[in-house]
């Protein structure tokens, strides 16, 4: 849930920059390439994403502009007060200079001292003259300081007003863009409604296929765990048997240490691609066009630029490289009892048993010739249990 309530201007400015960057990415990764065949459901999903981000940006700009306007009004009041204080200081200083001028002659100062009725009075008068001179100097310095303060605040106000004008202009531009997007959105919705049964059937078939593929991957992972455990048990012939639950790795001390390090890096692990946007989140979610249909995100679907490589999120070893019926590769990397899965690869640069280091390129991501999208399906497991990768990788 997006909220700008209670945020500071600095936080809103950072949010605005982040959203502007996200819009650039959405345009670059989802709309730059012209598709050979239009898919209304996919197009509508992408368009909804763009409208959603633009709506967030407009809300952020509004909040930032309001805070900026409040700051401007506060600073204008402060500037008015400073100018009055400066005027009073200058008036006092001018009066002081005039009085000083009237009695500035050395003779009058000497007479002022010599007319003292006692040595103590002469001393006090001398001290007064010194303090008066010091005060006059201090008053002059204070005027210089206040003049600089007035100038700095005035300059700051000019910058703030220029920024406010820029924000308002940006807001107007975003509103124009969102109106265009909404018109396209209406056209797509109309297209979908005309052929609703066809699109619904296609979507249901796609959901079934995803479930089938997911079940196959789950089965392969269970087999790999069993295979790894058989090897581990053979190495422990002369040692006490290790009790382990079904579908869980038997870990060596080194593997336990690696798993612990992996856990300690939760929330700080690098992304599996150098740049990209998440187009499907983890977990069950209602389809945006067909409320009766639920789609399940087994991991993160990340769209990136064509030709980009998938990168390992942590040290480990290649558990297996699975190949789909269409020839797409899925590299499974083991990190103790954790597995990171990099699916939908055109090429794999690694093979089963290879040692992997954080950030290593493990394969080129497949680009669909029809949709023109380059999408990585990134899944994270603890043994056979799927985890939400968003909780483990860095926030962007």
Order of alpha helices (4+ residues) and beta strands (2+ residues): alpha-alpha-alpha-alpha-alpha-alpha-beta-beta-beta-beta-beta-beta-beta-beta-beta-beta-beta-beta
